[in-house]
Amino acid sequence: MIAKIAVIGSGFVGEELIKAFTAKGYDVRLASRDPQGENAQRLASQYDLMTLTLAEAIAWADLLTLAIPGSAVRETVSAIPDWQNKIVIDATNHFGGGSASEAAEFAHNARVVKALNTIGAELYSRPDFDGIKATMFYCGDHEDAKAQVQTLIETLGFEPLDVGPINNAELIAPLVRLWVTLSRTSLGREIAFKLLRRT
């Protein structure tokens, strides 16, 4: 059962994850390669959080969430020699090239699940659209980890949809680019994907 979550990243996405997880009662801490940095300290003060190094976060958390630029994923995750079999949600996106499943390739001994990357971060706390739950796609190679991430996604208020193994992160990536493109039109950012199924 997930109770303790470390958010890795002190930018916009990291902050919105902190707000969403905290609102649902999770014990949240902020992890950073530079926990004394300006952004990390601002968030720590604003949300009354403890800041941790990556190694400290791995030792403490039940689950870690990557909320860093896609270009920083390989360097960040490969700097840790052992992720201690922890569940890692990869919420990153690679807009300038790179593999959508890069975290799984370079986070040694981690159970990586790609999720929380196909919607505007400010909507993590507001996934209900007039009574309709936004669909949150996720994928990974570890069924036990995916089951726990599914529960987390449901707790946030999304409808979770398992799209298979981690390599299918490459299938999710075009949805991210589509969401960003649409958000720059008159539709704005209050939009989300919904998969409909006839029963």
C-alpha positions as CSV (number, residue, x, y, z in Angstrom):
1,M,0.0,0.0,0.0
2,I,1.3,3.4,-1.0
3,A,1.4,5.9,1.8
4,K,4.7,7.8,1.4
5,I,5.4,9.6,-1.9
6,A,8.6,11.4,-2.9
7,V,8.2,13.9,-5.8
8,I,11.4,14.3,-7.7
9,G,11.4,17.7,-9.3
10,S,10.6,21.2,-8.1
11,G,9.2,22.8,-11.2
12,F,5.5,23.3,-12.3
13,V,4.7,19.6,-12.7
14,G,6.4,18.7,-9.4
15,E,4.4,21.4,-7.5
16,E,1.1,20.2,-9.0
17,L,1.8,16.6,-8.0
18,I,2.6,17.8,-4.5
19,K,-0.7,19.6,-4.3
20,A,-2.7,16.6,-5.7
21,F,-1.0,14.0,-3.6
22,T,-1.2,16.0,-0.4
23,A,-4.9,16.8,-1.0
24,K,-5.6,13.0,-1.0
25,G,-3.8,12.4,2.3
26,Y,-0.5,11.0,1.2
27,D,2.7,11.7,3.1
28,V,4.7,13.7,0.6
29,R,8.3,14.9,0.5
30,L,10.2,16.7,-2.1
31,A,13.3,15.1,-3.6
32,S,16.0,16.9,-5.6
33,R,19.6,16.6,-6.6
34,D,19.9,20.0,-5.0
35,P,17.5,19.9,-2.0
36,Q,18.9,23.3,-0.8
37,G,18.2,24.9,-4.2
38,E,16.0,28.0,-4.5
39,N,13.0,26.1,-6.1
40,A,13.2,23.2,-3.7
41,Q,13.3,25.5,-0.7
42,R,10.4,27.6,-2.0
43,L,8.2,24.5,-2.3
44,A,9.3,23.1,1.0
45,S,8.4,26.4,2.7
46,Q,5.1,26.9,0.8
47,Y,3.8,23.3,1.4
48,D,5.6,22.6,4.7
49,L,7.6,19.7,3.2
50,M,10.8,18.0,4.1
51,T,13.4,18.0,1.3
52,L,15.5,15.0,0.6
53,T,18.4,13.9,-1.6
54,L,17.5,11.3,-4.2
55,A,19.2,8.6,-2.1
56,E,17.3,9.6,1.0
57,A,14.0,9.7,-1.0
58,I,14.6,6.2,-2.3
59,A,15.2,4.9,1.2
60,W,12.1,6.6,2.6
61,A,9.4,6.5,0.0
62,D,6.9,3.8,-1.0
63,L,6.7,5.4,-4.4
64,L,8.7,8.1,-6.3
65,T,7.4,10.3,-9.1
66,L,9.7,11.7,-11.7
67,A,8.7,15.3,-12.5
68,I,11.8,16.6,-14.3
69,P,12.5,17.6,-17.9
70,G,12.7,14.7,-20.2
71,S,16.2,15.8,-21.2
72,A,17.4,15.2,-17.6
73,V,15.9,11.8,-17.1
74,R,18.9,9.7,-18.1
75,E,21.4,11.6,-16.1
76,T,19.2,11.8,-13.1
77,V,18.1,8.2,-12.8
78,S,21.4,6.6,-13.8
79,A,23.2,8.6,-11.1
80,I,21.6,6.2,-8.6
81,P,23.2,2.8,-8.7
82,D,20.3,1.0,-7.0
83,W,16.6,2.1,-6.8
84,Q,16.0,-0.7,-4.3
85,N,13.0,-2.2,-6.2
86,K,10.9,1.0,-5.6
87,I,7.9,1.9,-7.7
88,V,8.7,4.9,-9.9
89,I,6.1,6.8,-11.8
90,D,7.6,8.4,-14.8
91,A,5.5,11.5,-15.5
92,T,8.1,13.0,-17.8
93,N,7.8,13.9,-21.5
94,H,10.5,14.0,-24.2
95,F,9.7,16.8,-26.6
96,G,13.1,17.2,-28.0
97,G,13.8,13.5,-28.8
98,G,14.7,10.6,-26.6
99,S,12.8,7.4,-25.6
100,A,9.5,7.7,-23.7
101,S,10.6,4.7,-21.7
102,E,14.1,6.0,-20.9
103,A,13.6,6.0,-17.1
104,A,12.9,2.3,-17.2
105,E,16.1,1.7,-19.2
106,F,18.4,3.6,-16.8
107,A,16.8,3.4,-13.3
108,H,18.5,0.2,-12.2
109,N,16.4,-2.1,-10.0
110,A,13.3,0.2,-10.2
111,R,9.8,-0.8,-11.1
112,V,8.9,2.0,-13.5
113,V,5.4,2.8,-14.5
114,K,4.7,5.5,-17.2
115,A,1.8,7.6,-16.1
116,L,0.4,11.1,-15.3
117,N,1.9,12.6,-18.4
118,T,-1.0,13.0,-20.8
119,I,-2.8,15.9,-19.1
120,G,-1.9,19.4,-18.0
121,A,-0.3,19.2,-14.5
122,E,-2.8,21.7,-13.1
123,L,-5.5,19.1,-13.8
124,Y,-4.0,16.5,-11.5
125,S,-6.3,17.9,-8.8
126,R,-9.3,18.4,-11.1
127,P,-9.7,15.3,-13.3
128,D,-13.5,15.4,-13.2
129,F,-15.1,17.1,-16.2
130,D,-18.8,17.7,-15.4
131,G,-19.1,14.3,-13.9
132,I,-16.9,12.5,-16.4
133,K,-13.5,11.2,-15.3
134,A,-10.6,11.9,-17.5
135,T,-8.7,8.7,-18.7
136,M,-5.2,8.3,-17.4
137,F,-3.1,5.9,-19.5
138,Y,-0.3,4.0,-17.8
139,C,2.1,1.2,-18.7
140,G,4.9,-0.9,-17.2
141,D,6.5,-4.3,-17.0
142,H,5.7,-5.1,-13.3
143,E,2.1,-6.1,-12.6
144,D,2.4,-5.5,-8.9
145,A,3.7,-2.0,-9.4
146,K,1.0,-1.3,-12.0
147,A,-1.7,-2.4,-9.6
148,Q,-0.6,0.1,-7.0
149,V,-0.2,2.9,-9.5
150,Q,-3.7,2.1,-10.7
151,T,-5.0,2.5,-7.2
152,L,-3.2,5.9,-6.9
153,I,-4.6,7.0,-10.2
154,E,-8.1,6.1,-9.1
155,T,-7.5,7.9,-5.8
156,L,-6.7,11.1,-7.7
157,G,-10.0,10.8,-9.5
158,F,-9.0,9.6,-12.9
159,E,-10.2,6.5,-14.8
160,P,-7.0,4.4,-15.2
161,L,-6.3,2.5,-18.4
162,D,-3.5,-0.1,-18.6
163,V,-2.0,0.0,-22.0
164,G,0.5,-2.8,-21.5
165,P,4.3,-3.1,-21.1
166,I,6.6,-0.1,-20.7
167,N,7.6,-0.1,-24.4
168,N,4.1,1.1,-25.1
169,A,5.1,4.4,-23.5
170,E,6.0,5.2,-27.1
171,L,2.3,4.9,-28.0
172,I,1.3,7.3,-25.3
173,A,3.8,9.9,-26.3
174,P,1.9,11.1,-29.4
175,L,-1.1,11.8,-27.2
176,V,1.1,14.1,-25.1
177,R,2.1,16.1,-28.2
178,L,-1.6,16.2,-29.3
179,W,-2.7,17.5,-25.9
180,V,-0.1,20.2,-26.0
181,T,-1.0,21.2,-29.6
182,L,-4.7,21.4,-28.7
183,S,-4.1,23.3,-25.5
184,R,-2.5,26.1,-27.6
185,T,-5.7,26.6,-29.6
186,S,-9.0,28.2,-28.5
187,L,-9.7,25.0,-26.5
188,G,-7.2,26.1,-23.9
189,R,-5.8,23.8,-21.2
190,E,-9.0,22.7,-19.6
191,I,-9.1,19.5,-21.8
192,A,-8.4,15.8,-21.3
193,F,-8.6,12.5,-23.1
194,K,-11.5,10.1,-22.5
195,L,-11.6,6.5,-23.9
196,L,-15.2,5.4,-24.5
197,R,-16.2,1.7,-24.6
198,R,-19.5,0.2,-25.5
199,T,-20.5,-2.6,-23.1
